[in-house]
Amino acid sequence: MQFKVQVVIDNEAGEILTEDILTLDRSTDEGDLLGLSLAHSKRLLKKLQQHIVQQQAKQYTEAHRCCPHCGKKRRIKGYYDIQYRTLFGIVLIPNTRLHRCQCEGIKSKTFGALNGWLSDHNSPELLYIETKWASLMSYGMTVDLLKDVLPVSDSLDAETVRHHLHTSAARQDAMLKDQPRFISGCQNQWEQLPRPGKPLTVGVDGGYVRDCNNRKSNFEVIVAKSFSKTESPKRLGFVQALDKKPERRLLKMLRNQGLQENQQISFLSDGADNVRELQQLMHPEAEHILDWFHLAMRFTVLNQFAKGVCHSDPDEGTELLKMLESAKWYLWHGNAEQALEKLDECYWLADDPELQYSKSRKLVQHLRDMTTYVHNNAYLIPNYGEKYRYGETITTAFVESTVNEVVAKRMVKKQQMQWSQE
């Protein structure tokens, strides 16, 4: 059984042209593949792409043959082919070289008719798929996957994909120069805006990857995730030591999610200085919350030390556990001052030279760090219990998944891959 595939072209001049694309032989014997095979579909897409692109280029050339000033047809000097790379293979397009009209007043005497239209010889969809897939897997795997499912050019390799990804990233970064760093306007202007959507919640955290330039050290990657009850979540990641526009990047992510100047927004973070500076000046009415998850994890470590004290000195260990539990309770209810007093009592108990505990120095150091951490972030500590009862977000656990997506999964930490900051 034969199937003939044709394309029918109905151009603007009213002409109807019919061109054969290819002929397929398909049998109905048992064991034969039913329908199109992958190879047939690749051939079909490649042929169809060639016909469509060439006809579009022909139509564009005819439409721009005349001089835009006097309307006179330009003379043809010659032809040459240009390569246009698409998801469905490389298409050779005849480019007509035209003589310029004298009334144009341009020094160059000839030009290619398609040069202004096809300034980049790579299809936007090809660049999009390459960039999207290469941001989720290695460049080599991206090339293999593209060649498996699409009739892309056989000359496509990992270096080409890497170059395209970096070019796309540089183009997006260049667009940030026009992006403001902070919310603009004043209270009077915000009050005249329409009613905003549901509040946005933004979690900011960091992860570490190995530095390829100094293999014994790591550098930090800041990641953020924003979500609301009505919009799909957005994510971003950047290296703050290298990035000169982190506020613009974060604000652009929020605007892409529909942020309005009078909309409520809550930032959750671990209280680190670099993260705190990033979010505090962006929105004047934003709420900044110290992540309960990081507080609870620090208390978990201290409780482990206190249980160790119980083995060597049961009375002191029991007292230390009670005071730590009390400090945690005060923090849960937003009372940082009382929590600091309890932590000071824990510190003096652990620093007692008569305490029989082999790791007392480490315990003292952890208590000192905990006290400093709570003191520096006291103004970020709300009443967690009240927020929890009202169903509000108090932890950046949702950001931990983003750290895994962006850092652990993409940067392949298990294989100890090394990266440049760029």
N, C-alpha and C positions, 0 to 999 in steps of 0.2 A: 504494500500500500504506500502511495506517495502523497506527501503533503507539500504543496507549493505555497511559500510565504511571500506575499507581495505587500508593498507599501504604496498607498494612493496619496498623492500630493495635490492639494487644492490650494494654489497660490493666490496672491492678491489680484493678479491679472485675470482671474477667472479660469485659468487653464487647469485641467485635471490630468496629471501625469501618473502613470502606473509603472512601477519598476519592480522587477523580481529581486528578492533578497537571497533566498536559498531554497533548495528542495530537500526534504527529509524523506528517507525510506524507512518505514516502520512496518514490521511484520506482526502477525497475530499468532505466531507459533508459541507453544508452551515454553515457559522458561525465559522468554524474551521480556525485556523491560517494558512496562506499561507507561506510555506517555513520553515526555521529553527526558532525555538523560542530562546530566550536568554538563557534559561536553557540548550537546546540542544547544542547551540554553545559553552557554557562553558564546557559541558561534552566532546564535540568533541576536543576542544583545549587541555583540560587536558589530555585526553587519547593520543592524537597525541604527545604532549610534552613528555609524559612518554616514548613512544616507541622511539622517536628520541634521547632523552638524553641517554637512556640506551644503544642503539645501538652505539652511539658515544663513550660512556665510554668503552664499550666492545672492540671496534676497537682500542681505544687508549691503553688499557691494553695489547692487543695482540701485538701492534706495539712496546711496551716498555718492553716486557717480557724478552728479551734477554739482557745480560750484554753489555754495550757499549764498553767495553775494549776487551773482548775475544770473544764476540758473543755467548756465551753459554747460554742456557735457564735457567733462575732462577727457583728454586724450589718454589712451592706454600705452604705456611704455613696454610692459612685459608682465610676466607671471613668475611666481616662485612659491614653493610649498612651505608651509609652516606646520610644525607638529603641535597638536593640542592633546594633552594627556588627560584622560578621563577615567572614571571607574570601569568603563567598558572598553579599555584599550586606547592606543594612540591613534588619532585620526589625522590624516594628512589633508590639509585644507589649502586649496589654491588661493594665493593672495595676489590680488591684482595691483600692480604698481601704476599709479596714475600721475600724469603731469599736473602740476598746480596751475591754476588760472592766474593770469597777470593781476587781476583785481584783488587777489588775496593779500598781496604785499608781504609774502613770506620768502625768506632767502632760499630755503631748500626748494629745489625745482621739482622733485618727485617725492612720493610717499606711498606706503602700503595702505590700501583701503581698509584693511582689518586691524591695523596697528592700534588705533584708538579703542577699538572694541575688545580686542584680545591682547591687552597689555601684558597679562600673565598667561602663559601657555599651560597652566595647570587649572583644571576644573575646580571650582569652589567646593563641590561635593567630594572630590577626591581628597583635597586638603582637609576637609572636615572629618571624613572617616579615618584618614591616616592619623590625624591629631587625636581624635577621640580614642581610637584603639591603642595608639602608642602611649597614651597617658594611663592606660590600664594594664598594659603588658609590655614585654620587651619589644624592641624594634624588629628583631628577627622574627619573633612570633607574629607580629603584625603583618609583615611581608608574607609569611607562609599562609596566614589566614586569608588575606586578600586574594592571593593566587589560587587558593582552594575554591573559593566561592564566586569569584568575579573574574572576568576576562581582562584583568589589568595587564599592563605591559610586562613582558618577561625581563626587561632591564631594571625593573623596580627592585631596589635593595635596601638594606637596613640604613645605610648612610643617607640615602635619599629621604627616607622617612624621618630620620633624625633632623636633617636640615629643614624639612618642611615644618616639623613640629616647632623647632626653635624660631623659624620665621613667623609662624602664626602667633607664638607667644610674644615675640618682640612687637608685633603689630598690635596686639591687645594691650601691652604695656604702654605703647605710645599713645593709645587712646585715653589713658588715665590722666595725662597732663591737663586735660580740660575738665576733669572730674573734681568737684570741690572736696575739701578734706572734712568739712563739718556741715551740719545742718544749717541752712541759711534762713534769714528772715528774723522777725521778732514776734512777740506774743500777740500783738494786734493782727498781724498778718496770719498767724496760725489759727486764730479764732474765726477768721472768715473762711477757712478751708472747709470742705464738706466733712461730714462725720467719718472718722477713720475706721479702718477695719479692726479685726481682733488684734490684741497685743502680740508683739513679736518677742521671742525668746532667743537669745544668742549665747552660745557657750564657746569659750575660747580656752584652748589648752595647747600644750606643746609635746613634741616627741623628738627623739634623737636618732640620727643616722650617722653612719661612719663616713668620715671625710677622706676622699680619695687623694687629696694633696698631702694630708698628714694622717697616715693610716692608724696612728695610735690615739687619735682624738676623734670626737664626734662634734657635730653642730646641731643646733636646735631648729626644728621646723614647727612654726606656729600654724595651727589649724583652727578653723572656726566652723560652726554649723548654726544656722538660723532656721527656725520653724515657727509656724503658727497653726491655728486650728483650721484655717481656710486655704492656706497656700502650701505647695510642696516645698520640702526643705531645700536649702541651698548650702553649698560648702565652699571653702577656700583654703588654700595653704600657701605659705611663703616663708622665706628665710629672712628674719627681721634684721640680721646683721648685714644682709646684702640689699634688701629692699628699701628704697628711699620713699616709697609711696604706700605704706601699709594702711594708713587711714583712708586714703582714696579707694584702695582695693576693698576694704571692709564696707565702706559706704556704698560703693557700687553694687556689692552683693546684696545689701539690704534694699537698695532701690529696685534691683531686679526682682525682688520678692514683693514689691509694691509698697515699700515704706513711705509713709506720708509724714510731713513735718510735725503734725500734731498727734501722731500715733504713739501709743505707749510702747516702750521697749525695755526689756530686762536683760542685763549682761551678767552672766555667771562665769567666774574664773577661779583659778586656784590662788589668786592674790599675788602672783609673781609681779615684780616691778615692771618688766617689759610688757606684760599683758595688760597690766593696770593702766599704764600710760597710753596704750593703744586705744582703749575704749572710753576713757573718762571724758575727753574733750569733744567727742563726736556729737552727742545729743544732750542738750542741757537739762532735759527733764527725764533722762533715762535713769532707771534703777540699777544699781550695781550691787551684786550679791556675791559674797564669798561662798564658794561651792561647799556644801555640807559633806560631800563625798571625801574631799581631801582632809577636812577636819576629822571625820570619823576614822580615816585610815591612820592618821597620826595618833589618835587615841588607842587604836588597835595595837600599834607598836608599843606604846607606853604600858598598856595592860599586860602585854607579854613580859615586859621587864618586871612589872609588879608581881606577876605570878612567880617569876624566878625568885623575887625577894621572899615570897611566902615559904619557899622551900628552906631557906636558910634562916629566916627570922619571921615566923608566922604572924606575930602581933603587928610588927611594923608593915609587913606585906599586906595584911588585911586592911590596916589603916590607910595605906597608900591606894589600894583599890577603891576604897570608899571615897577618898578625896578626888580621885580621877573621875569616878562616876558622877560625883557632885559637880565637878567642873564641866563635864560634858552636858549635864542636865541644864546648868545655867546657860551654856552656849546655845543649846537647843531652843531655849526660850528667849534668846537675844540679849542676855545680861552678860556682856563681855567683862564688865568691871568685877563682878562677883567671881566670874570664872578665873580671872587673872589672880585674884586673892587665893583661890583654892590651888592654883598652879604654883604660886609662891610657897604655900605650905608644903606642897609635894616636893618642891626643890629643896627646902631646908631639911625636910625629913630624909631625902635621899643623900644630901651632902653631909649628913652626920657621920663623923669619923668612926663612931662606934657601930655603925651599921655593918652587919656581917653579910656582905654580898660581893661576889668577885667582879661583877660588871657594874659596880656603882658609878664609875667614871662615865661609862657610856650612858647610863640612866640619867646622870646629872646633865650631860651634854644634850640629850634629847629633850629633857624638861626645859633647859635654857632656850633651845631652838623653838620649842612649842610656845613658850611665853613670849618670845620675840615675834613669832608669827601671828599670834592672837593680838598682841599690842599694835603691830603695824597695820592690821586689817580690821581693827575693832569697828570702824565706821562702815564696814561692808557686811557686818553680821546683823541680820534681821531676826525677827522672831520666827525661827524655822517651823516650830510647832504650829503656829497660827497659819502660816502659808501652806503647810502640808494639809491641814484640815480643810482649807479652802480649795485644795486641788492644784495649787500653784507649784511651779517647778523650783526645786531647791538644790538640785544636783546636776552636774555636768556628765552624768553617766552616758547620756546620748552623744556627748562629744568623744567619749572614749571609743565609741564605734567609728567615729570619723578619724581618730588617730590610727585605728587599725586599718581603715580603708585607704587613707592617704599615705601613712608612714609604714606601717607593718606590712600591708599587702602590696602596695605599689612599689615601695623601696626594698621589698623582700629582705626584711631584717634577719629572717632565719638563715638565709644563705650568706649573710654578712657582705652584701654588695656594697660597693663604695661609690660615693656621689660627690660631685662638685656642688658648691652652693648655688651656682647658676642653674 
